Amino acid sequence: MAKYKYQQHPHTQTREHQPASKVVAGFNNRLGYWITTKVGTMWAAYAFAGLALISFPAAVSTGDVRVIVDWIAQTFLQLVLVSVIIVGQNQQTARAEMRAEATYKDATALLHEVQQLQQHLAHQDAELQRLREDLGK
């Protein structure tokens, strides 16, 4: 009967993601985090688009192409795209964090598996040595 008992790492069966805690220290960091979480939403982008559209009739009424282009570039695009870009970056960051966490768990599980294999091989080596001694070699 074998003395070695294989124990599979729990992560090899389940890969449950547990999000890391988001700790933000200091007033300025908390304020910046709060503003970023509020501005970095599609609702903020919609609100900024609505705000920008308020000045659109005035820009068009001038009839000046430069004023209209300036309104598009400086008012609408800058105001709205900042929020949309933050939303996209938040999504990319969340996915990257999930991949990093999964990779970490996979590496930890592999380490555990290799340690188990090493123990198993050590046990086999000891058994082979015992058999050699029994055979007188």
N, C-alpha and C positions, 0 to 999 in steps of 0.2 A: 504494500500500500504506500502511495506517494506521500511524502511529508509536505510537499509544496502544494499550496492552495492558491490558485489564480484569483485575483481580485481585480475586476474591471473598474477603471476610473468612472465615477458617476457622469462625468461630462461626455464620455463616449456614447452614453445612452441618451442624454438630454443636453440640449444647448439653450438653456433658458437665459435670456438676456436680462441682466439686472443693471439698469442705468446707473451710471456714476452720479453721486450727489453733486449738485452745482453750488459750490460754496463761493460767495462773492464777499470779500472783506473790504472794509473801509467805506466811508460815505461816498466818495467820488466813484469808486467802482460799483457800488450798489446803484447809484443814480444813473451812471452810464449803462449798466446792465438793464435797469428798468426802462430807460428811454429806448434802448435798442430793441427790447422785447416788444415795446408798444409800436415803434416806427416800423419794425421788421415784420409787419403783417400785411396781408392783402387788403384788409379793411382800412389800414392807414393809407395804402396806395390809392384806394377808391376815394377816400376823403381828400387826399392831396390832389387827385385828378379833378374832383368837384371844385376844390378851392382854386385850382389853376384855371378852370373853365370860366370862372367868374370874370376874369380879365380878358378872356378871348374876344368877346364882341368889341371891346375897346381897341384891341390890337388890330382886328380886321377892319374896323371903321376908319382907321388912319389911311388905309389903302397903300401904305408903304410896305414893300416886300421885306425890307430889312427889319422893320418892327415886327412883322408876322414871324419871320424866321427867328428873331431874337426871342419872341414869346415861346415858340416851339422849343428852342434849344435851352433857353435859360429858365423858363418858367415850367413848362409842362414836363419835358424830359427829365430835367434835373430833379424836380420835385417828386415826380411819380417813380422814376426808375430807381432812385435810391432805395425806396421801400421794397420794390420788386427784387432788386439785387440782394438786399438783406434777407428776404424770404428764401431766395435760391441758395444763398450761402448757408443759411441755417439748415436747410434740407441736406445740402452736401456735407456739412459738418456732422449732422446727426447720423447720416449713413456711414461716414468715415469712422465715427466713434463706435458704431455697431460692428463694423468690420474689424476694428482694432480689438475690441472686447472679445469677439469670436476667435480671432487669431491668438490672443493671449490664452484663452481657455483651451484652444486646441493644443497650443504649445505645452501648457501645464499638463494636459491629459497625456500627451505623448511622452513627456518626461516621466510621468507616473508609470506608463506602460513600459518604458525602457528600464526603469528601476525594477519593475516586477520581472521583466525578462532576465535582468542581471541576477536577481535572486534565484530565479528558476535555474539558470545556467550554473550558478554556484552550487546549488543543491545537486544538480546532475553531475557536476565535476566531483563532488564529495562522494556520491554514490558510485561513480566509475572508479574512483580511487579505492573505495572499499572493496569493490569487486576485484580489482587488480590484486589487492592484498590477499583477498580470499583465494585467488588463483595462484598466488605465490609469485607474482611478477613484479 
